[in-house]
């Protein structure tokens, strides 16, 4: 799931579906000058990345279904997918 929050930054949900809590938090983070590279929602456990770069462990990638993987790589704003071997 991808949510665009401005011309320069874009938030991409890379793990699970985002809840209303994390969508509001992501909207605030994207508008700040000190926006982090990632955000992990304590409620829904969703993971977000900012700026179009996703770093994921190979074990997490292996645990994804084909539909989840296709949703991840089909995100608007996703520019780089970095896979770390663990």
C-alpha positions as CSV (number, residue, x, y, z in Angstrom):
1,X,0.0,0.0,0.0
2,X,1.4,3.3,-1.0
3,X,0.5,6.7,0.3
4,X,1.9,9.9,-1.3
5,X,2.5,12.8,1.0
6,X,4.1,15.5,-1.1
7,X,6.3,16.1,-4.0
8,X,9.6,15.1,-2.5
9,X,8.8,12.2,-0.1
10,X,6.6,9.2,-0.4
11,X,5.7,6.6,2.3
12,X,5.5,3.0,1.3
13,X,3.9,0.4,3.5
14,X,6.2,-2.7,3.1
15,X,4.9,-5.1,5.7
16,X,1.2,-5.8,6.5
17,X,-1.6,-3.3,6.1
18,X,-1.3,0.0,7.7
19,X,-3.8,1.0,10.4
20,X,-5.4,4.4,10.9
21,X,-2.9,5.1,13.7
22,X,0.2,4.5,11.5
23,X,-1.3,6.3,8.5
24,X,-1.8,9.5,10.7
25,X,1.8,9.1,12.1
26,X,3.3,8.6,8.6
27,X,1.5,11.7,7.3
28,X,3.1,13.7,10.2
29,X,6.5,12.2,9.7
30,X,6.6,12.8,6.0
31,X,5.9,16.5,6.5
32,X,8.8,16.9,9.0
33,X,12.3,18.0,8.0
34,X,13.8,15.3,10.1
35,X,11.8,12.4,8.6
36,X,13.3,9.0,9.4
37,X,14.1,6.4,6.8
38,X,11.6,3.9,8.3
39,X,8.7,3.6,10.8
40,X,7.4,0.6,12.6
41,X,3.8,0.9,13.9
42,X,3.5,-0.4,17.5
43,X,-0.2,-1.2,17.0
44,X,-0.5,-2.9,13.7
45,X,3.2,-4.0,13.4
46,X,3.2,-2.5,9.9
47,X,6.5,-1.3,8.5
48,X,6.9,1.8,6.4
49,X,9.8,3.3,4.5
50,X,10.2,6.8,3.2
51,X,12.0,7.9,0.0
52,X,11.5,4.8,-2.2
53,X,14.1,2.5,-0.8
54,X,13.2,-0.7,0.9
55,X,15.7,-2.9,2.8
56,X,14.4,-6.4,3.7
57,X,15.9,-9.5,5.2
58,X,15.9,-12.6,2.9
59,X,14.0,-14.5,5.6
60,X,11.2,-11.9,5.7
61,X,11.1,-12.0,1.9
62,X,10.9,-15.8,2.0
63,X,8.0,-15.6,4.5
64,X,5.9,-13.4,2.1
65,X,3.2,-14.8,-0.1
66,X,3.4,-14.2,-3.8
67,X,0.6,-11.7,-3.5
68,X,2.4,-9.8,-0.7
69,X,5.6,-9.7,-2.8
70,X,3.8,-8.5,-5.9
71,X,2.1,-5.8,-3.8
72,X,5.5,-4.8,-2.4
73,X,7.3,-4.5,-5.8
74,X,4.3,-2.9,-7.4
75,X,4.3,0.1,-5.0
76,X,4.3,3.6,-6.5
77,X,7.4,5.3,-5.4
78,X,9.5,2.2,-4.8
79,X,12.8,2.8,-6.4
80,X,15.2,0.3,-4.8
81,X,14.7,-3.1,-3.2
82,X,17.7,-4.2,-1.1
83,X,17.8,-7.8,0.1
84,X,20.0,-8.6,3.1
85,X,21.0,-12.2,3.6
86,X,20.7,-13.3,7.3
